[in-house]
Amino acid sequence: MVSNHLFYVSRADIFSVYPEILREILVLEELLDRVPLQLPSEFEWQLKQYFRLLEQQKKINAATEQGISLEKVDHTYWEVKAKSIDEVVSPMTSPASGDSSTPSFRRRRRLCILDNPIDFCDIAAYNQWRLEDIVRAGKLLHQPPLPVQFDDEYEMRKVYSMIYDVYRFKLVLQQALRNIGFYESYPMLAHETTRVWLLLYDMYLRKFVKREPDTVPQKDQLFHEAHLLEIERCLELNSVKIAAALTRIRIQNSAYNMQCLLPLHLQDNKVAVVVSNPIITGWINTFRIRTKQEANEILRQLGFELIEPPATASFQSLLNLFSPREKTGYIPLTLNRYKWDRLCPQVLFIYPEDRSKFVQSQIFVDHQFIIQDRSFTIGPTVFSNLLDYFEVQGDVLQTHIASPRSTAYLASLLANCNRVRNFVAFGCGSKLAEYREYMAELGVTNVKLFAEPFADIPHGSPIVDKVVGILANPPSSYSAVSDPIDLICSRGGDLSMLEMLSESEMTDDSRQRVSKLLEKQRETLKLAMSRPQVQFILYQTHSIVETENDTMVQRAVEYTNQKAFDVHYKAMKEREMAALAEAAGNTLVNRLLGRQQEAAARAKNAEASEGGERDGTEGGADGASTRKNSEEEVNVPPTDQFEVVELPDFCPQRDNCLDFKECGVYLSLIKRKEVIRLDSKYLIKIAELRGIFGDANNEPRFNVKVTKRTDRKSEEQDAHDLHNRKKRLKRRGSNMDSLITRLNTPTQASLKRAHHHRMSSVEHKFMF
């Protein structure tokens, strides 16, 4: 019997629960916080770096004596930066400073314009599914999945985009099947729900029209291999009922089409756009093709023409861009032409006449050209420039591998950077062997992959001991990704990721997954900022959710700075307690020497008793005020604190062309308020603190880790004062017993004041 259950369109934003989940995480974090924090101001760490730099300097001196040249070999093969950037970038100064702050410079039109893919797409052709693609999708959705072979990557992207659309509409399709009692009539298909959705959505795209008779034999053969014939037969027997059920659902919700029944974040056709877009975006593998000229020559031999960028204009001519008569210099892509990206090195956009034929050419077979969505190349591009920007050198680290292609792209950029010593990446997990094999196929040799998660790396591990920069890219909701299929294909076809990207409602499982997601993001940032050698962190997500982006970064920075403050505050209080304890010892000696008059002590006690009641009422306020004043006295060095700063404008045109919403990526730069450069100047600074060049007592050193030791200068001074007191005591009389006896002898005045039955104090010796 046909039932008619109502289907309600979900207008709720599934991302609205993220702030609430983050608040719950912060509450639990206060109860259990195990992230260790080591500060650069700790003298033990400074001493460790000192001896390391000293050993390094000894090796340099030995090499110089042997006549070995120590000049760095410039192994840069690619045009990493435009000439305009080289002229502007200066240490610790953003390329966007200066002229870009003027209103006239901001008002001019952006020159880094990307071609709009919608201008090249044929959505109607995308919605025409081929039988071969349906069979491949059916095999992938089988439990367990059946083996599938793809002729090229374009074919793979097409199949996974079909599965993405099926997952998008699964709630609507499932409701229609439930309304007609489909699974009650065919219980043997209850475990084949995803494949039922696949064939049902194909019927919907065909508007429930039967296939052409001449295609039936081929369809029967292909569907038989994928075990889809029985599912199709059951659906065709109920096609009229299903079509009517879908229509009723649409009418009940006043939906113009089925797409209007989806949540807002799933209503766009972004997958259809990127899959049907004939323009291919990717990057040249510099481990295979060394120079840009060589890449241009290979593409020319394949029949493609380069669109040259317009010549760099003067500032005055740039101001003339307000005039409508002035041409912008933008040249759109046309057939069999390509252009280089202005922000991301090695990235190009190419418009082939036959996309399938092009992706099977030798440039793909030899891994010379790697297909990659531009949103996954922006983060590595910015990160690779930060070492030069901050003028630091050392190891760099990537916390997670969301896409091995993106990691390979970052490795190719870092190969052109002389400041990088080692590049390590964590989080490969069970795919470690697969990722290493992929890197070997691409020829990548400058990256070390590890299966362990970044959070499991011990705090003192030598692997990360020299890391100065971290690309923190924990998993995110990927809600900003314009091409989710590129992400899926780069991960080898991760169906679980595809299902997550097409979620349309927040279930208990989804809420638990989001909680783990936010916990991992916060833990990644906290651990990255807990290591003293790390000078900057580039945080990257592919999300539109504010909780994952700005809120996550601000909360993590506040947490780390507060923890550093607590360490210094505790050290200050322990120094104060040590000073008070020593002062108490000095008071005892003073009493033995008779330096305090008994009358003065009684007067002080009387004054204290008179103000006791007043102190009782004001004690709480005084305690709070004392705590506040103590906190104001805490001096946290800028090297122990982090701050969030604006991203440097690395665009060659310096026109802030990086728009997060357009690019599908979020980036946030976190740096120490004072960047530490482990160079010869730092070596000399630590040597001065150790007193190698003279008296180091002029500027006392504070050790925030071993807080029980007081300052050396104060210890020596107090010991000297105590020694002088003992000398004076010895001059008055070396016999301590005679001194105590004399002190215990009562005077006439004390005897008169004493009660008649009070025993003499002579009979009760002082006990020490």
C-alpha positions in Angstrom: 0.0 0.0 0.0 1.4 3.4 -1.0 2.0 5.7 1.9 2.4 9.5 1.7 4.9 10.7 4.3 5.6 14.4 4.3 9.1 15.5 3.3 10.3 18.7 4.9 12.9 20.8 3.2 15.8 21.4 5.6 16.4 25.1 5.8 18.7 24.8 8.8 22.4 25.6 8.4 24.2 22.4 9.4 27.3 24.6 10.2 25.4 26.5 12.9 26.2 23.9 15.5 29.9 24.4 15.2 30.2 27.2 17.7 28.3 25.2 20.3 30.5 22.2 19.8 33.6 24.3 20.2 32.4 25.8 23.5 31.9 22.3 24.8 35.4 21.4 23.8 36.8 24.4 25.6 35.0 23.5 28.8 36.4 20.0 28.7 39.8 21.3 27.9 39.9 23.2 31.3 39.5 19.9 33.1 42.1 18.0 31.1 45.0 19.9 29.5 48.1 17.9 28.7 49.8 20.0 26.1 53.3 20.9 27.3 54.7 24.3 26.7 58.3 25.1 26.3 59.3 28.8 25.9 62.2 30.3 24.0 63.2 32.3 27.1 64.1 29.2 29.0 67.8 29.3 29.5 68.2 25.5 29.1 66.7 25.8 25.6 68.9 28.8 24.8 71.9 26.9 26.0 71.1 24.0 23.8 70.8 26.2 20.7 74.0 27.9 21.7 76.0 24.7 21.7 74.4 23.6 18.5 75.3 26.8 16.8 78.8 26.7 18.3 79.3 23.2 16.9 78.0 24.4 13.5 80.4 27.3 13.6 83.3 25.0 14.4 82.5 22.9 11.3 82.4 26.1 9.2 85.8 27.2 10.5 87.3 23.8 9.9 85.9 23.8 6.3 87.3 27.3 5.7 90.7 26.2 6.9 90.6 23.3 4.5 89.8 25.6 1.6 86.2 24.3 1.1 83.9 26.9 -0.4 80.8 27.5 1.8 78.9 29.7 -0.7 75.3 28.4 -1.2 74.7 27.0 -4.6 71.7 28.6 -6.2 69.6 25.6 -7.4 66.6 27.7 -8.3 65.3 26.5 -11.7 61.9 28.3 -11.8 60.7 31.8 -11.8 59.6 31.8 -8.2 58.8 35.5 -8.0 58.0 38.3 -10.4 60.4 41.2 -10.7 58.0 43.5 -9.1 57.9 41.4 -5.9 61.7 41.3 -5.7 61.8 45.1 -5.7 59.3 45.5 -2.9 59.8 42.6 -0.4 61.9 43.5 2.5 62.6 41.7 5.8 59.6 41.9 8.1 57.8 44.3 5.8 54.8 43.3 3.8 55.0 43.8 0.0 51.5 45.4 0.4 52.9 48.3 2.5 53.6 51.6 0.9 51.7 52.4 -2.2 49.0 49.9 -1.6 47.8 51.9 1.4 46.7 54.8 -0.7 43.1 54.9 -1.7 43.9 55.6 -5.3 45.9 52.4 -5.5 43.2 50.3 -3.9 40.5 51.6 -6.2 42.1 50.4 -9.4 40.9 47.3 -11.0 42.5 44.0 -10.1 44.8 42.6 -12.7 45.0 39.0 -11.5 41.7 38.0 -13.1 40.8 34.3 -13.4 38.6 33.0 -16.2 35.1 32.2 -15.0 34.5 28.5 -15.6 30.8 28.9 -16.1 31.6 30.6 -19.4 33.0 27.4 -20.8 30.6 24.8 -19.3 27.9 22.7 -20.9 25.7 21.5 -17.9 23.3 19.7 -20.2 26.1 17.5 -21.6 27.2 16.8 -18.0 23.8 15.5 -17.1 23.9 12.9 -19.9 25.3 9.9 -18.2 27.1 7.2 -20.3 26.4 3.5 -19.6 30.1 2.9 -19.0 30.2 5.6 -16.3 27.1 4.2 -14.6 28.6 0.8 -14.5 31.8 2.1 -13.0 29.9 4.0 -10.3 27.8 0.9 -9.6 30.9 -1.1 -9.0 32.4 1.5 -6.7 29.2 1.6 -4.7 29.0 -2.2 -4.4 29.7 -3.7 -1.0 32.5 -4.6 -1.1 33.6 -2.4 -4.0 34.3 -4.2 -7.2 37.6 -3.4 -9.1 37.3 -0.5 -11.5 39.7 0.6 -14.2 39.8 4.2 -15.5 41.2 5.2 -18.9 42.3 8.6 -17.6 41.8 11.0 -14.8 39.0 12.9 -16.6 37.0 9.7 -16.7 37.7 9.1 -12.9 36.5 12.7 -12.1 33.3 12.1 -14.2 32.4 8.9 -12.3 33.0 10.4 -8.8 31.0 13.5 -9.7 28.1 11.2 -10.5 28.3 9.6 -7.1 28.5 13.1 -5.5 25.2 14.1 -7.1 23.6 10.8 -6.0 24.7 11.5 -2.4 23.4 15.1 -2.7 19.8 13.9 -3.5 19.8 10.8 -1.4 17.3 12.1 1.2 14.8 13.1 -1.5 15.3 9.8 -3.4 15.0 7.8 -0.2 11.8 9.6 0.8 10.2 8.8 -2.6 11.1 5.1 -2.3 9.7 5.1 1.3 6.5 6.7 0.2 5.7 3.9 -2.3 6.9 1.1 0.0 9.7 0.1 -2.3 11.8 -1.8 0.1 8.7 -3.6 1.6 8.1 -4.9 -1.9 11.7 -5.8 -2.6 13.4 -6.6 0.7 16.4 -8.2 -1.1 17.4 -4.6 -2.1 17.5 -3.2 1.4 21.3 -3.6 1.5 21.7 -2.0 -2.0 20.4 1.5 -1.1 23.3 3.5 -2.7 23.1 1.6 -6.0 19.3 1.9 -6.0 19.8 5.7 -5.6 22.3 5.6 -8.5 19.9 4.1 -11.0 16.9 6.1 -9.7 18.8 9.3 -10.2 19.7 8.2 -13.7 16.0 7.6 -14.4 15.2 11.1 -13.1 17.8 12.7 -15.4 16.2 10.8 -18.3 12.9 12.1 -17.1 11.8 8.5 -16.6 12.0 7.9 -20.4 13.0 4.4 -21.5 16.4 4.0 -23.2 16.8 3.8 -26.9 16.2 0.2 -28.2 19.6 0.0 -29.9 21.4 0.6 -26.6 19.6 -2.1 -24.6 21.9 -5.0 -25.6 25.0 -3.1 -24.5 23.2 -2.0 -21.4 22.2 -5.5 -20.4 25.7 -6.8 -20.9 27.3 -4.0 -18.9 24.7 -4.1 -16.1 25.0 -7.8 -15.8 28.8 -7.5 -15.1 28.1 -5.0 -12.3 25.0 -6.8 -10.9 22.7 -3.9 -11.7 20.1 -5.6 -13.9 17.8 -6.7 -11.1 17.9 -3.3 -9.5 17.0 -1.6 -12.8 14.1 -4.1 -13.4 12.6 -3.4 -10.0 12.8 0.4 -10.5 11.3 0.3 -14.0 8.3 -1.7 -12.7 7.7 1.2 -10.3 8.8 4.1 -12.4 5.4 5.7 -12.6 4.8 5.5 -8.8 8.3 6.9 -8.1 7.8 9.8 -10.6 4.5 10.6 -8.9 6.1 10.4 -5.4 8.9 12.8 -6.4 6.3 15.2 -7.9 4.2 15.2 -4.8 7.2 15.9 -2.6 8.1 18.8 -4.9 4.6 20.2 -4.8 4.2 19.9 -1.0 7.3 22.0 -0.5 6.6 24.5 -3.3 9.9 23.5 -5.0 10.4 24.5 -8.6 12.7 21.5 -9.2 14.3 18.8 -7.1 17.4 21.0 -6.5 15.2 23.4 -4.4 14.6 20.5 -2.0 18.3 20.5 -1.0 19.9 22.4 1.9 21.4 25.7 0.8 25.0 24.5 0.8 24.2 21.7 -1.7 22.0 23.7 -4.1 24.8 24.9 -6.3 26.1 23.1 -9.4 29.8 23.5 -8.5 30.6 19.9 -9.2 28.8 20.0 -12.6 30.7 23.2 -13.4 34.2 21.9 -12.6 33.6 18.5 -14.3 32.1 20.0 -17.4 34.7 22.8 -17.5 37.0 22.1 -20.5 39.8 24.3 -18.9 42.3 22.1 -17.0 44.1 23.6 -14.0 47.4 22.0 -12.8 51.1 22.6 -12.2 54.3 21.8 -13.9 56.4 19.2 -12.0 59.8 20.8 -11.7 61.4 17.5 -10.8 60.7 16.5 -14.4 60.7 19.9 -16.2 63.3 22.2 -14.8 62.6 25.5 -16.4 59.6 27.5 -17.6 61.1 27.8 -21.0 61.3 24.0 -21.3 57.6 23.8 -20.2 56.6 26.3 -22.9 58.5 24.4 -25.5 56.8 21.1 -24.6 53.3 22.7 -24.7 54.1 24.4 -28.0 55.0 21.0 -29.5 51.6 19.7 -28.3 49.9 22.5 -30.3 49.2 25.1 -27.5 49.9 28.8 -27.7 50.9 30.9 -24.7 48.9 33.9 -23.7 51.6 36.4 -22.7 50.8 38.6 -19.6 50.6 42.3 -20.2 53.8 44.2 -19.6 54.3 45.7 -16.1 53.0 49.3 -16.2 54.2 52.3 -14.3 52.3 53.5 -11.3 50.9 56.5 -13.2 49.6 54.3 -15.9 48.0 52.1 -13.3 46.0 55.1 -12.0 44.7 55.6 -15.5 42.9 52.3 -15.2 39.9 54.3 -13.9 39.4 55.5 -17.4 37.0 53.3 -19.4 39.1 53.9 -22.5 42.0 52.2 -20.8 42.2 48.4 -21.5 42.8 46.2 -18.5 45.1 43.8 -20.4 43.0 40.8 -19.5 42.9 38.2 -22.3 40.4 35.4 -21.9 41.4 31.8 -22.6 40.5 30.4 -26.0 40.8 27.0 -27.7 44.3 25.5 -27.7 45.8 28.3 -25.6 47.1 28.5 -22.1 48.2 31.0 -19.5 50.3 31.0 -16.4 48.9 31.8 -13.0 50.3 35.1 -11.6 50.3 34.2 -7.9 51.1 30.5 -7.9 54.4 29.5 -9.6 54.3 26.5 -12.0 50.4 26.7 -12.1 48.8 27.1 -15.5 45.3 27.0 -17.1 45.0 25.3 -20.4 42.1 24.9 -22.8 42.5 21.7 -25.0 40.3 20.9 -27.9 39.9 17.3 -26.8 40.2 17.0 -23.1 40.3 13.2 -23.0 43.0 13.0 -25.6 45.1 15.7 -23.8 45.0 13.9 -20.4 46.4 10.8 -22.2 49.3 12.6 -23.7 52.9 12.1 -22.8 53.0 15.1 -20.5 50.6 13.3 -18.2 52.1 9.8 -18.6 55.5 11.1 -17.5 54.0 13.0 -14.6 55.3 16.3 -16.0 51.9 18.0 -15.6 49.8 17.4 -12.4 46.1 18.2 -12.4 45.3 20.2 -9.2 42.6 22.6 -8.1 44.0 26.1 -7.6 42.7 26.3 -4.1 45.2 23.6 -3.0 48.2 25.5 -4.4 47.6 28.9 -2.8 48.6 27.7 0.7 51.9 26.1 -0.4 52.7 29.2 -2.5 52.3 31.6 0.5 54.1 29.2 2.9 57.1 28.8 0.6 57.7 32.6 0.5 57.5 33.1 4.3 61.0 31.8 5.0 62.5 34.6 2.9 59.9 37.0 4.3 61.0 36.4 7.9 64.6 35.7 7.0 64.8 32.4 8.9 66.2 29.1 7.8 65.8 25.6 9.1 63.3 22.7 8.7 59.7 23.1 7.7 56.8 20.8 8.6 53.3 20.0 7.2 51.0 18.6 9.9 48.6 16.7 7.7 48.4 15.3 4.1 45.0 16.2 2.8 46.1 15.7 -0.8 49.5 14.1 -1.7 49.5 16.3 -4.9 49.4 19.4 -2.8 52.3 18.1 -0.7 54.2 17.3 -3.8 53.6 20.8 -5.1 54.9 22.3 -1.8 58.0 20.1 -2.1 58.6 21.4 -5.7 58.4 25.0 -4.4 60.7 24.3 -1.4 63.2 22.8 -3.8 63.7 26.3 -5.1 64.2 27.8 -1.6 67.8 27.8 -0.3 66.6 28.5 3.3 64.9 25.1 3.7 67.0 22.2 5.1 64.5 19.5 5.5 60.8 19.1 4.7 58.7 16.7 6.8 55.1 15.8 6.5 53.0 13.8 9.0 49.7 12.0 9.0 50.1 9.5 6.1 48.6 6.7 8.3 48.0 3.4 6.5 48.7 5.1 3.1 52.3 5.7 3.9 53.6 3.2 1.3 51.1 4.5 -1.3 52.1 8.1 -0.8 55.9 7.3 -0.9 55.4 5.4 -4.1 53.5 8.3 -5.6 56.3 10.7 -4.6 58.8 8.4 -6.2 56.8 8.4 -9.4 56.8 12.2 -9.5 60.5 12.3 -8.7 60.0 14.1 -5.4 63.1 13.6 -3.3 63.1 16.4 -0.7 60.2 15.3 1.6 60.2 12.9 4.4 56.8 11.2 5.0 55.7 9.8 8.3 52.6 7.7 9.2 52.3 9.1 12.7 49.9 11.9 13.4 51.4 15.2 14.2 49.8 15.2 17.7 51.6 11.9 18.6 55.1 13.3 18.0 57.0 13.5 21.3 57.8 17.0 22.5 61.6 16.6 22.3 61.7 14.5 19.1 64.8 15.2 17.0 62.6 15.1 13.9 61.0 18.4 14.7 63.8 19.9 16.8 64.9 22.3 14.0 61.5 23.1 12.6 61.1 26.9 12.2 57.9 27.0 10.1 54.8 24.9 10.2 52.0 24.6 7.6 49.1 23.6 9.9 46.5 22.1 7.6 44.3 19.9 9.8 41.1 18.3 8.3 38.2 20.7 7.9 34.7 20.6 6.6 36.0 21.4 3.1 32.8 23.5 2.7 34.7 26.2 0.7 36.2 23.8 -1.9 35.0 24.6 -5.3 36.2 21.3 -6.7 35.5 18.5 -4.2 36.1 15.9 -6.9 39.7 17.0 -7.2 40.1 16.4 -3.5 38.5 13.0 -3.8 40.6 11.9 -6.8 43.8 13.2 -5.3 43.1 10.9 -2.3 42.7 7.9 -4.5 38.9 8.0 -4.5 37.8 8.4 -0.9 34.1 7.6 -0.9 33.8 8.4 2.9 35.1 11.9 2.2 32.7 12.2 -0.7 29.8 11.3 1.5 30.9 13.7 4.2 31.1 16.6 1.7 27.5 15.9 0.6 25.9 15.8 4.1 22.5 17.4 4.2 21.6 17.0 7.9 23.3 17.0 11.3 22.9 13.6 12.9 24.5 12.2 16.1 27.3 10.7 14.0 27.8 13.9 12.2 28.0 15.9 15.4 30.5 13.5 16.8 32.6 13.8 13.6 32.5 17.6 13.8 33.6 17.5 17.4 36.6 15.3 16.5 37.3 17.7 13.6 37.4 20.8 15.9 39.4 19.0 18.5 42.0 18.1 15.9 42.2 21.6 14.6 42.7 23.1 18.1 45.1 20.5 19.1 47.2 21.0 16.0 47.5 24.8 16.6 48.3 24.3 20.3 51.0 21.8 19.6 52.5 23.9 16.8 52.8 26.9 19.1 54.1 24.9 22.1 57.6 24.3 20.5 60.1 27.1 21.1 62.0 26.8 17.8 58.8 27.4 15.7 58.7 31.1 14.6 55.6 31.1 12.3 52.6 29.0 11.5 50.5 29.2 8.4 47.0 27.8 9.3 45.0 26.6 6.3 41.5 25.3 6.0 39.1 24.9 3.1 36.0 26.0 5.1 33.5 28.8 5.1 32.7 28.2 8.8 33.9 31.0 11.0 34.4 28.6 13.9 37.0 26.7 11.9 38.8 29.8 10.7 39.1 33.1 12.7 37.5 31.9 15.9 39.7 28.8 16.0 42.9 30.8 15.5 42.1 33.6 18.0 41.2 31.1 20.7 44.3 29.1 20.2 46.6 32.1 20.2 44.9 33.4 23.4 45.3 30.0 25.0 49.0 29.9 24.2 49.8 33.4 25.3 47.8 32.9 28.6 49.8 29.8 29.3 53.1 31.6 28.7 51.9 34.4 31.0 51.0 31.8 33.7 54.5 30.3 33.5 56.1 33.7 34.0 53.6 34.7 36.8 54.4 31.4 38.6 58.1 32.0 38.3 57.8 35.5 39.7 55.7 34.3 42.7 58.2 31.6 43.4 61.1 34.1 43.3 59.1 36.4 45.7 58.5 33.4 48.1 62.2 32.6 48.0 63.0 36.2 48.9 60.5 36.2 51.7 61.9 33.0 53.1 65.4 34.4 53.1 64.1 37.6 54.7 62.6 35.5 57.5 65.9 33.9 58.1 67.6 37.2 58.3 65.0 38.4 60.8 65.8 35.5 63.2 69.5 36.5 63.1 68.6 40.1 63.8 66.6 39.0 66.9 69.5 37.0 68.2 71.7 40.1 67.8 69.2 42.2 69.8 68.6 44.7 67.0 64.9 44.9 67.6 63.6 46.7 70.6 60.9 44.9 72.6 58.9 48.2 72.9 58.9 48.7 69.2 57.6 45.2 68.6 54.8 45.7 71.1 53.8 49.0 69.5 53.7 47.3 66.1 51.6 44.5 67.3 49.2 47.0 69.0 48.8 48.9 65.7 48.2 45.7 63.9 45.5 44.6 66.4 43.7 48.0 66.1 43.5 47.7 62.4 42.6 44.0 62.5 38.9 44.6 62.2 39.3 47.0 59.3 41.6 44.6 57.5 39.0 41.8 57.9 36.5 43.8 55.9 38.9 44.9 53.3 41.0 41.8 53.0 39.3 40.3 50.0 39.6 43.5 48.0 43.2 43.9 49.0 43.9 40.3 48.0 42.4 40.8 44.6 44.2 44.1 44.2 47.5 42.5 45.1 46.9 39.7 42.6 46.1 42.3 39.9 49.1 44.4 40.7 51.3 41.3 40.6 49.9 40.3 37.2 50.7 43.8 35.9 54.3 43.4 37.1 54.8 40.2 35.0 57.0 40.8 32.0 56.5 38.2 29.3 59.2 38.5 26.6 57.8 39.0 23.1 59.7 35.9 22.0 57.3 33.9 24.2 54.1 35.4 22.7 52.3 34.8 19.4 50.2 37.2 17.4 48.0 37.0 14.3 49.2 39.2 11.5 48.0 40.0 8.0 49.2 37.9 5.1 51.9 39.5 3.1 50.7 40.4 -0.4 52.8 38.2 -2.6 50.8 39.0 -5.7 53.0 40.4 -8.5 50.6 43.2 -9.0 50.3 44.0 -5.3 46.5 44.4 -5.6 45.4 41.9 -2.9 44.1 39.4 -5.4 43.8 36.7 -2.8 40.1 36.5 -2.0 39.3 33.6 0.4 35.7 33.3 -0.8 36.7 33.1 -4.5 39.7 30.9 -4.0 38.1 28.3 -1.7 40.8 28.5 0.9 41.3 30.2 4.3 44.8 31.2 5.4 45.9 32.8 8.7 49.5 33.7 9.6 50.6 33.3 13.2 54.0 34.5 14.3 56.0 35.2 17.4 55.9 38.9 18.4 59.7 38.8 18.1 61.0 36.3 15.5 64.2 34.5 16.7 66.8 33.9 14.1 69.3 31.2 15.1 72.3 32.8 13.5 75.7 34.3 14.5 74.0 37.2 16.3 72.0 34.8 18.4 75.2 32.9 19.2 76.9 36.1 20.4 73.8 37.1 22.5 73.8 33.8 24.4 77.5 34.0 24.9 77.1 37.4 26.5 74.4 36.0 28.8 76.9 33.3 29.9 79.4 36.0 30.7 82.0 34.8 28.2 82.8 38.4 27.1 82.8 39.8 30.6 80.5 40.5 33.6 77.0 39.2 32.8 75.6 40.6 36.1 74.7 43.9 34.6 71.6 42.4 33.0 70.2 39.6 35.2 68.9 36.4 33.5 65.5 35.0 34.4 64.9 31.3 34.0 61.2 30.6 33.8 61.6 26.8 33.9 63.8 26.2 37.0 62.1 28.9 39.2 63.5 27.6 42.5 66.9 29.2 41.8 67.0 32.9 42.6 69.0 35.4 40.7 72.8 34.8 41.0 73.6 38.4 41.9 71.0 38.4 44.8 72.3 35.1 46.1 75.9 36.3 46.2 74.9 39.6 47.9 72.7 37.9 50.6 75.5 35.3 51.3 77.9 38.2 51.7 75.6 40.0 54.1 75.0 36.9 56.2 78.8 36.3 56.5 79.3 39.9 57.8 76.5 39.4 60.4 78.2 36.2 61.6 81.5 38.1 61.9 79.9 40.8 64.1 78.2 38.1 66.2 81.6 36.4 66.7 83.2 39.7 67.8 80.5 40.1 70.6 81.2 36.7 72.0 82.1 33.3 70.6 80.3 31.4 73.3 76.7 31.1 72.2 75.6 29.5 75.6 76.9 32.5 77.5 75.1 34.8 75.2 71.8 32.9 75.6 72.3 32.8 79.4 72.8 36.6 79.5 69.7 37.1 77.4 67.6 34.9 79.7 68.7 36.7 82.8 65.7 38.8 84.1 66.1 42.5 84.9 64.6 44.3 88.0 61.9 45.8 85.9 60.8 42.5 84.5 60.7 40.9 87.9 58.5 43.7 89.2 56.1 43.3 86.3 56.0 39.5 86.6 53.3 37.8 88.6 54.2 36.5 92.0 53.6 32.8 91.1 55.2 33.1 87.6 58.4 31.1 87.5 61.6 32.7 86.5 62.6 32.4 82.8 66.0 31.3 84.0 64.5 27.9 84.8 63.2 27.6 81.2 66.0 27.8 78.7 65.4 29.0 75.1 65.2 26.0 72.8 66.7 26.3 69.2 
